[in-house]
């Protein structure tokens, strides 16, 4: 029998990959991609990207949105409430003017009605965009921005605005509500690096 030293070593499956949480997008990347999608007239992708950033929804909830979830009559609402698939708890989110405009353009271009899925699938097997299709679209965006696809995933969309809000306000309770977390501990874990930073600052502050 050969010794362990003679056994060819296998590279770990996660070599070169980020394991765990994916990175949020930077503000400059958000605007760079918006401009690119607008210039290329990629109306559907712009609506998907903007709504993904604003809503902070998990991918499975974002792709399953119906027109009526974000519209009041023929007008895109400034706020929406969605029942989360994972927790079965409602979560509310804002829809900013730039996103409302993008979604309105997409609904008009696609001829969508109130009961339709906001992002219908182009594959007959599924009534709406699937999470794998969404992941592939996002990977394309990441590559267009010249970023490393190993660092980003669909969860990057959920983290982006929440991370910006947390960094600016340090208000975990507010971010907990925006993400629809049932426990503050979940939000603390979500922002583990930032919380570590805050604890370090706290430890250095003598009273």
C-alpha positions as CSV (number, residue, x, y, z in Angstrom):
1,X,0.0,0.0,0.0
2,X,1.3,3.4,-0.8
3,X,1.9,5.9,1.9
4,X,-0.1,9.1,2.3
5,X,2.9,11.0,0.9
6,X,2.6,9.2,-2.4
7,X,-1.2,9.9,-2.7
8,X,-1.8,12.7,-5.2
9,X,-3.3,15.6,-3.3
10,X,-6.7,16.9,-4.3
11,X,-7.4,20.6,-4.4
12,X,-10.1,21.5,-2.0
13,X,-13.5,22.1,-3.7
14,X,-13.6,25.6,-2.4
15,X,-10.2,26.7,-3.5
16,X,-10.4,30.2,-4.9
17,X,-14.0,30.6,-3.9
18,X,-15.7,32.7,-1.3
19,X,-17.5,30.3,1.1
20,X,-20.5,31.7,2.9
21,X,-22.0,35.1,2.4
22,X,-21.6,36.9,-0.9
23,X,-20.4,40.4,-1.2
24,X,-22.8,43.3,-1.6
25,X,-22.5,45.6,-4.7
26,X,-20.7,48.9,-4.3
27,X,-22.7,52.1,-5.2
28,X,-20.4,52.8,-8.2
29,X,-21.1,49.3,-9.5
30,X,-24.9,49.8,-9.2
31,X,-24.8,53.0,-11.2
32,X,-22.4,51.5,-13.8
33,X,-24.7,48.6,-14.5
34,X,-27.8,50.8,-14.6
35,X,-26.2,53.0,-17.2
36,X,-25.2,49.9,-19.3
37,X,-28.6,48.4,-19.1
38,X,-30.3,51.7,-20.0
39,X,-28.0,52.3,-23.0
40,X,-28.5,48.7,-24.2
41,X,-32.3,49.1,-23.8
42,X,-32.4,46.0,-21.7
43,X,-35.7,46.9,-20.1
44,X,-36.5,43.6,-18.4
45,X,-33.0,43.3,-16.8
46,X,-33.1,46.9,-15.6
47,X,-36.4,46.3,-13.9
48,X,-35.2,43.1,-12.3
49,X,-31.9,44.7,-11.1
50,X,-33.5,47.8,-9.7
51,X,-36.3,45.9,-8.0
52,X,-33.8,43.3,-6.6
53,X,-31.8,46.1,-5.0
54,X,-34.8,48.0,-3.6
55,X,-36.8,45.1,-2.3
56,X,-34.0,43.2,-0.5
57,X,-36.0,40.1,-1.2
58,X,-34.5,36.6,-1.5
59,X,-34.2,35.4,-5.1
60,X,-37.1,32.9,-4.7
61,X,-39.4,35.8,-3.6
62,X,-38.2,38.3,-6.2
63,X,-38.8,36.0,-9.2
64,X,-42.2,35.0,-8.0
65,X,-43.6,38.6,-7.7
66,X,-46.8,39.4,-9.6
67,X,-47.7,42.7,-11.1
68,X,-50.3,43.3,-8.5
69,X,-47.7,42.9,-5.8
70,X,-46.0,46.2,-6.8
71,X,-48.8,48.1,-8.6
72,X,-51.9,50.0,-7.5
73,X,-54.0,49.8,-10.6
74,X,-51.9,50.9,-13.5
75,X,-49.3,52.7,-11.3
76,X,-46.2,51.2,-9.7
77,X,-46.5,51.8,-5.9
78,X,-43.9,53.6,-3.8
79,X,-44.2,50.7,-1.2
80,X,-45.1,47.1,-1.4
81,X,-45.7,44.2,1.1
82,X,-44.8,40.6,0.2
83,X,-45.2,37.4,2.0
84,X,-41.8,35.7,2.3
85,X,-41.7,32.1,1.1
86,X,-39.1,31.0,3.6
87,X,-40.5,32.5,6.8
88,X,-44.2,33.0,5.8
89,X,-43.9,36.4,7.3
90,X,-44.8,39.7,5.5
91,X,-42.0,42.1,4.6
92,X,-42.4,45.7,3.4
93,X,-40.1,47.5,1.1
94,X,-39.9,50.8,-0.7
95,X,-39.8,51.2,-4.5
96,X,-37.7,54.3,-5.4
97,X,-38.6,56.5,-8.4
98,X,-35.8,55.1,-10.6
99,X,-37.1,51.6,-9.9
100,X,-40.8,52.6,-10.4
101,X,-39.9,54.0,-13.8
102,X,-37.9,50.9,-14.8
103,X,-40.7,48.5,-13.7
104,X,-43.4,50.6,-15.4
105,X,-41.5,50.6,-18.7
106,X,-41.1,46.8,-18.4
107,X,-44.8,46.2,-17.6
108,X,-45.8,48.3,-20.6
109,X,-43.3,46.7,-23.0
110,X,-44.3,43.2,-22.0
111,X,-48.0,43.9,-22.0
112,X,-48.4,42.5,-18.5
113,X,-51.7,42.4,-16.6
114,X,-52.3,42.6,-12.9
115,X,-52.5,38.9,-12.3
116,X,-49.4,38.1,-14.4
117,X,-46.0,37.3,-13.0
118,X,-43.8,40.4,-13.2
119,X,-40.9,38.4,-14.7
120,X,-42.5,35.6,-16.8
121,X,-40.2,32.8,-17.8
122,X,-39.1,32.5,-21.4
123,X,-39.1,28.7,-20.8
124,X,-42.4,26.9,-21.2
125,X,-41.8,24.7,-18.1
126,X,-42.0,27.5,-15.7
127,X,-44.6,30.3,-15.3
128,X,-42.0,32.8,-14.0
129,X,-38.3,33.4,-14.1
130,X,-36.5,30.6,-12.1
131,X,-33.9,31.2,-9.4
132,X,-31.3,29.4,-11.6
133,X,-32.1,31.7,-14.6
134,X,-31.9,34.7,-12.2
135,X,-28.5,33.5,-11.0
136,X,-27.3,33.2,-14.6
137,X,-28.5,36.7,-15.4
138,X,-26.7,38.1,-12.3
139,X,-23.5,36.3,-13.2
140,X,-23.6,38.0,-16.6
141,X,-24.0,41.4,-14.8
142,X,-21.0,40.6,-12.5
143,X,-18.9,39.7,-15.5
144,X,-19.9,42.8,-17.4
145,X,-18.8,44.9,-14.4
146,X,-15.4,43.1,-14.5
147,X,-16.0,41.6,-11.0
148,X,-15.2,38.1,-9.9
149,X,-18.3,35.8,-10.1
150,X,-17.0,33.8,-7.2
151,X,-17.5,36.8,-4.9
152,X,-21.1,37.5,-5.9
153,X,-24.4,35.7,-6.1
154,X,-28.1,36.5,-6.0
155,X,-27.8,37.1,-2.3
156,X,-25.5,40.0,-3.1
157,X,-28.7,41.8,-4.3
158,X,-30.4,41.2,-1.0
159,X,-27.4,42.4,1.0
160,X,-26.5,45.5,-1.0
161,X,-29.0,48.1,0.2
162,X,-29.3,46.6,3.7
163,X,-25.5,46.9,4.1
164,X,-25.5,50.5,2.9
165,X,-28.4,51.3,5.4
166,X,-26.6,49.6,8.2
167,X,-23.2,51.3,7.6
168,X,-24.9,54.7,7.5
169,X,-27.2,54.3,10.5
170,X,-25.8,51.4,12.6
171,X,-29.5,50.7,13.3
172,X,-29.8,46.9,13.4
173,X,-33.4,46.9,14.3
174,X,-34.4,49.0,11.3
175,X,-32.4,46.6,9.0
176,X,-34.0,43.6,10.7
177,X,-37.4,44.9,9.7
178,X,-36.3,45.7,6.2
179,X,-34.9,42.2,5.7
180,X,-37.9,40.5,7.3
181,X,-35.8,38.7,9.9
182,X,-37.9,37.3,12.7
183,X,-35.0,37.5,15.2
184,X,-32.4,40.3,15.7
185,X,-29.8,37.5,16.1
186,X,-30.3,36.6,12.5
187,X,-29.5,40.2,11.5
188,X,-26.5,40.3,13.8
189,X,-25.1,37.2,12.0
190,X,-25.9,38.8,8.7
191,X,-23.7,41.7,9.4
192,X,-21.0,39.7,11.3
193,X,-18.0,41.7,10.1
194,X,-19.6,45.0,10.8
195,X,-20.7,43.9,14.3
196,X,-17.2,42.7,15.0
197,X,-15.9,46.2,14.1
198,X,-18.5,47.8,16.3
199,X,-17.5,45.5,19.2
200,X,-13.9,46.4,18.8
201,X,-14.7,50.1,19.0
202,X,-16.9,49.5,22.0
203,X,-14.1,47.6,23.8
204,X,-11.7,50.5,23.2
205,X,-14.2,53.0,24.7
206,X,-13.6,53.3,28.4
207,X,-16.3,54.8,30.7
